[in-house]
Amino acid sequence: MSLCLLSEISLPDAPSYAAVATDEYWRAPTVQQHQSLLAQLQTTLDLREQLQLFSMAAGNILPLTGLELQTAIGHYGAAGSASAEFQHRSLLMLKEQCLAKLHYCSEHPFTPLVCSKLQALEVEWLYSLRNALVVTRLQQMALKDTLTGLGNRRFFDDSLDKAIQLAMRSQSCCAVLLLDLDNFKQVNDLYGHTAGDDILIAVAKAMHSTLRATDSLFRFGGDEFAVLLSDEDVASSELIARRLVKAISRQHDCQQHHVTASIGIAHWQPGQTQAELFSAADKALYLAKEAGKNRVRQA
Ligand SMILES: Nc1nc2c(ncn2[C@@H]2O[C@H](COP(=O)(O)OP(=O)(O)OP(=O)(O)O)[C@@H](O)[C@H]2O)c(=O)[nH]1
């Protein structure tokens, strides 16, 4: 395991292990209790599944309404988590490295005895949690574009495959928007690669804030982006695409460098393969470029 990865999954500015309180009232849970949670945690490297297992074990100590795991690579809530009157926060430290913060919510008070028991349970989780964090980080790296943090081409291909399967099963639809920046090359040529990178990051942010949280946004590399729309948004695909084009043309850095965007849209047709759908969107994008750029075309 590389040191680089370990530092990426650590939370910064955590106090030393000594600062995590222990309680004199605490009595160790039986060996049986420990073994069962530990054994269960070791069966999965999925962070959410581990959180769920831990949440159930913690619920045996004190009934919880919510449990949130805050890590350097994302925040995860146990299923059905809700806030409550009593709250308790805890740091999960492993060898002076802060792996995560836990935020418990309950209708019942967190007495010193309860906190001690929870802390003992947390200790049981540390190594499995560390492993799950590393695996999750590797998965994120494999599926994310490092420059913008958006999903990469591989993630897009997987997501499109799933979207088509769902559309086939539920006799619904999905749509692909392929976006390519206009006149981007000149930014690199005139102002350097770093200025080009800044534009790409700014475009990703502008697109992100224009779309709904549920829309999937990807960057393929270069100045090519894609949006995957689910059935409920297919009817508005043209409107969404126009909004994206407008948002990019109004973005400060893009305006300064005369960078705009062209978009090709394709709606999935029953019987169409993933490659055919993608090719249809690509052709529509070509038409948008041919028609003068800074515009939208449908397949
Ligand atoms: N800064 C930066 N540039 C990149 C990156 N990846 C690819 N590029 C550059 O992006 C440019 C994309 O080229 P084009 O799409 O042909 O350029 P364009 O000026 O937008 O052309 P039109 O689409 O016809 O308007 C090339 O100059 C690539 O070298 C990157 O990660 N960062």
The ligand as an ORCA input file, in Angstrom:
! r2SCAN-3c Opt
* xyz 0 1
  N      -4.960     22.114    -20.971
  C      -5.278     20.892    -21.397
  N      -5.382     20.673    -22.727
  C      -5.704     19.439    -23.150
  C      -5.912     18.373    -22.251
  N      -6.219     17.270    -22.971
  C      -6.188     17.638    -24.277
  N      -5.906     18.958    -24.384
  C      -5.820     19.772    -25.588
  O      -7.157     20.094    -25.968
  C      -7.153     20.498    -27.350
  C      -8.386     19.935    -28.013
  O      -8.321     20.151    -29.384
  P      -9.552     20.589    -30.292
  O     -10.851     20.115    -29.693
  O      -9.226     20.142    -31.673
  O      -9.450     22.161    -30.222
  P     -10.554     23.256    -30.405
  O      -9.807     24.525    -30.573
  O     -11.533     23.213    -29.278
  O     -11.266     22.843    -31.749
  P     -12.817     22.944    -32.116
  O     -13.487     21.867    -31.343
  O     -12.860     22.684    -33.595
  O     -13.300     24.306    -31.782
  C      -5.810     20.009    -27.895
  O      -4.980     21.126    -28.089
  C      -5.230     19.121    -26.796
  O      -3.828     19.171    -26.745
  C      -5.754     18.633    -20.851
  O      -5.921     17.769    -19.984
  N      -5.442     19.910    -20.481
*
